[in-house]
């Protein structure tokens, strides 16, 4: 089991979800290589593009992101995305624990529209994620 008992994790989660906050993503990393304890590694206000820049190719991490998009000129929507990052140089033993740990993370970062399994930074390009969010939200007005 992953250890998500650090109260800063819930604080960061609530911050990303808050309409009153500019924070729109958080990144959870393991405390150390052999540890199953997760901690808030970073938070940010620059969305998916900023998150992509801070991901470490040698780590497995979890991110929670608020994505804002428009369906038309009149509407803006905000949806939440859970990212399970397994970098291309992540150690085998860490990879082996991800499926079990992901379930634990989902118990804490509970509310999200889609989950994105990312193995490369390009898996976090905003356009395909917005397409998936529109489909998940039942509001795909552009025939996608």
N, C-alpha and C positions, 0 to 999 in steps of 0.2 A: 504493500500500500504506500501511496505517496503521502507525505506529511505536509498538510496545508494548514497547520494550526497557527501560523504567524498572523496576528491580527491585521498587519499591514496589507495582507492580500485582500481581505474583505474591504478594507478602507479604499484601496486602489480600485477595486471592482465597483464600489458604489460611486466613486469619483468619475469613472468612465461613463457610468450610466446616468449621472446627474446632468440635467439640462442647464444647470447653473455653472457648470465647469467646462473649461476649454480642453481639459484632458480627454483625449479620445482613444488612447490605447494604453495597455499595460503589458509587460513582459515578465513572465515567471521563469526563473532558471533554478537549477539545482544548486544547493549550497556548495557542494564540492563533487568531484567525480564519483566517489563511492557512496554519496549520500542520497537518500530518498526524500529529503526535506526540500521543499520548494520555497522560494522567497521572491519578493518583487525585485527584479533586477533593474527595471527602468519603467518610467511612464513618459508619455509624450503628448503633443498636441498636433503633430504633423501627419496623422493618419497612416494609411498603409505604406505610403512612399517612405516616410520616416522610419517606420517599423522595419521595413525591408533592409534599411541601411545598418541597423544595429544587430541584426541576427548573426550569430556566430556559426560558421559552417562546421565546427567541430562539436557542437552541442545539440541537445534536444531541449526544446523550450515550448512554452505554451503562451499564447498571446490572446488578448481579448480586445476587440477593436470596434469602435462605433463608426459606421460608414454612413455618410449623408449623400443622398442622390436625389435627382428630380425625375418624376415621371412625365412631366410636361412643364410648361412655363409657370403654371399656377401652384404646383405642389412640390414640397420637399419632404422626403422621408428619411428617417434614421432607423437603421437596423444594426444589430450586433452580430459579430462574427467571432467564432472561436477558431483559433489557428493552432494546429499541432505541428510544430516545426521539428523536423529531423534533418539536420544538416548533412550534406554529402560525406563529411568526414567524421560523423558521430560514431563513437565506439559501439561495438556489437552488443555488449552487455547492457548498455543504456537503451539501445533500440529495442532489445528484448522486453524491457519493462514498460514500454510506452503504452501498449494497449490497456494494461491494467491501470497504470497511472492516469491515463486519459479519462477513464471512468471516474476516478477520484476527483480530478480537476472539474469535471462536469457537474459534480455535486456542489461545488463551490461557485464556479462561474456558470450559474444555472441558466440564465436567460439569453439565448442566442437564436438567430434565424437559420444560420448554416454553419457547418463545420468545414474548415479547409485543411486538408492534409498537405503540408508544404514540404517539399524535398529540395527545391531550388527557389531562389529569391523570385524568379519569374512566376512562380505559382501564386505570388501575391500581387500580381498586376491588378489594378483596380477595376478596369473595364469588365473582364470576365466574372469577377466577383459580384459586381453590380448586376450583371445579367442573371446570375444565380439568385441574388436577393430578390430581384423582380419576380422571377418564376416562383420562388418560395413564398412571396407575399401575395401572389395572385394578381399582381398589378403590372402585367407586361403589355404595355400599350403600343409598343412599336413592332409587334409581330415576332419578337424574339422568343 
